[in-house]
């Protein structure tokens, strides 16, 4: 199936891989965007068994949280040599990759080693038959987003037009994944750097469609519900307004977006990017907001790379916090959280006893200093 996006500037083409997983090309270059050429004519010829589901969820009665048990992920590819990269186009390396076409602009496909899948099979309702430990299938979906076919590149190397294509892919997948029966939250994110735990060096991100509201979002919804009870207003909108009024932690501001370091930042480098308009998710952004996002997001990532005077590329996690699907949606609001575990070149912020054991955060850097540095390294 072919769909024209962004007023015809981007063309989405859907196909399937050898094992039945879905794959989507998002093209912004000719001759593909006009339809004069078709990437889906390339066929995945790998002898793969049909894709299946191998995970399930167990309820942690001590925290009220669901934990995905996905032991099959232990067999996933780990830091392969460049000529065996599964995210490069087929023909660039010595083995067929996940992308059968000889090239692409942006591509999205179902993860071969998913934590959650719509193909999840049934499991007993209870662990050991005990009602203390509910269990259910790992239903949901995990997708991979390849930002470029250039293995040696990075997100910060992309031109603005290509970032705009990535934004369109995020929005498109958020809309479709949110419509899957049982999905409660969609999370688009990028892990960059081996310090973060990246297992493939090709520039890429992921999208998780969860069958539950994640713990971080659940905590936010509790705070937002109490804030609305007391004030009648949206908590995240009030936070953005307060940061813009103060200006002390604002990093950059456009017509539609503002980036700021949160007043109680937890990480040695952390910044949030939020739209000025109340929108629940990426799919709800209009074209003007998506166009500006391509500029400000790229600006923000490039500042992050200069944070330590270019001594090291900043390892980071960039995740889009979106409103849940269904109950509690009116309390959520779209924003990006970008953070790093690096507190100085060669020095990591370890989540040791207090953070990992007790959940009590300690930051080594004053938030206002983080903001000042990110302003200082603007181009």
Buried (B, 14 or more C-beta within 10 A) or exposed (E): EEEEBBEEBBBBBEBBBBBEBBBBBBBBBEEBBEEEEBBBEBEBEBEBEEBEBBBBBBBEEEEEBBEBBBEBBEEBBEEBEEEEBBBBBBEBBEEBBBBBBEBBBBBBBBBBBBBBBBBBEEBEEBBEEEEEBBBBBBBBBBBBBBBBBBBEBBBBBBEEEBBBBBBBBBBBBBBBBBEBEBBBBBBBBBBBBEBBEBEBBBBBBBBBBBBBBBEEBBEBBEEBBEBBEEEEEBBBBBBBBEBBEEEEBBBBBBEBBBBBBBEEBBBBBBBBBBBBBBBBBBBBBEEEBBBBBBBBBBBBBBBBBBBBEEEBBBBBBBBBBBBBBEEBBBBBBBBBBBBBBBBEEEEEBEBEEEBEEEEEEEBEBEBBEBBBBBBEBEE
